[in-house]
Amino acid sequence: MDSQLRSQVVFHLTGRQPDHGGAEQSLPPGLRPALLAPYRKLESIRHDFPVVLAAGPGEYVVSLAAAVDGALRAAAPQGPSGEAMRKRALHIERVIREAAANGAQDTLLQAWDTAVASAGTDDVWRREMTAVRNALAVDGELAGCDSRLPSRFLRHAWAVVQGEKARAARVRIDALVLRLQGILRADYARSAVAFQAANLQQTFGGTHQALFNFATMSRLLSPAASQGGLDTPRRARIEWALRTLREQVFFPRPEIVTRRLQTTAASRLTTCRLRWIPTASACPTCCRC
């Protein structure tokens, strides 16, 4: 075999390039096999990344391709009549993927709106892409396949799991609060205060109040107030338990969490009191900031 052909075969099979003396030459940096040249820019081909860190119920991480496929199944007509719509939606998906690869920090819906606004001005285009956008079942931050993905994925998964636990605990706490309030209301309804004329009058609508003599009604019903009821120590325990459940901070009500997050974002904190979370402009999981 000719020596030049032999060196070419060696280079093809092993990637090594010997010189004429048989010694191996170093190749220029940045080279890759020619068969992989079309995949030099992964954002130009369709793959699972970026992923959507979903903020709603259901799966907490969904690939961009899967989200677009689901929207197209719901919005695009079946068969050849929907082929143009599918191609346009896949073009928007590619624009979003390229933007995420270049460092864009948007949610899926924000990135979709930006891509549609920059892709074209045709009314049919916008109408079809709006229909696909409305059919997207998830929304959330887009995360590309980079060095920050593992930490972002773990923080997001942890927040979702803790949110589910908090919602379950909140349901139990709210049920206990309602039961304790029911006990106190039932005790109040059998107390002497509840049978006073003014309090009895408040339990009737304004239309019918003139039809009753509440003083006489109070005198007739008052003997029932002395039957049963909570003793003072038991009432104190129930009121203490109810106050503790209302004031607990481990599982705050959703509106309280929202106010805290808004306050944190407005103040633009650069550090978090929980040391395991790095610097963040708005901490999504810490309820003590």
QUIVEN-V512569 format. One record per run of one state. SS is the DSSP state (h for helix, s for strand, l for the rest). FROM is the first residue (numbers start at 1). LEN is the number of residues. If there is no record, write none. Layout:
# QUIVEN-V512569
ss=SS from=FROM len=LEN
ss=SS from=FROM len=LEN
This chain:
# QUIVEN-V512569
ss=l from=1 len=2
ss=h from=3 len=12
ss=l from=15 len=2
ss=s from=17 len=2
ss=l from=19 len=5
ss=s from=24 len=2
ss=l from=26 len=8
ss=h from=34 len=6
ss=l from=40 len=2
ss=h from=42 len=3
ss=l from=45 len=6
ss=s from=51 len=4
ss=l from=55 len=6
ss=s from=61 len=3
ss=h from=64 len=12
ss=l from=76 len=4
ss=h from=80 len=22
ss=l from=102 len=5
ss=s from=107 len=1
ss=h from=108 len=12
ss=l from=120 len=3
ss=h from=123 len=13
ss=l from=136 len=4
ss=s from=140 len=4
ss=l from=144 len=5
ss=h from=149 len=41
ss=l from=190 len=7
ss=h from=197 len=6
ss=l from=203 len=6
ss=h from=209 len=3
ss=l from=212 len=2
ss=h from=214 len=13
ss=l from=227 len=5
ss=h from=232 len=16
ss=l from=248 len=6
ss=h from=254 len=14
ss=l from=268 len=22
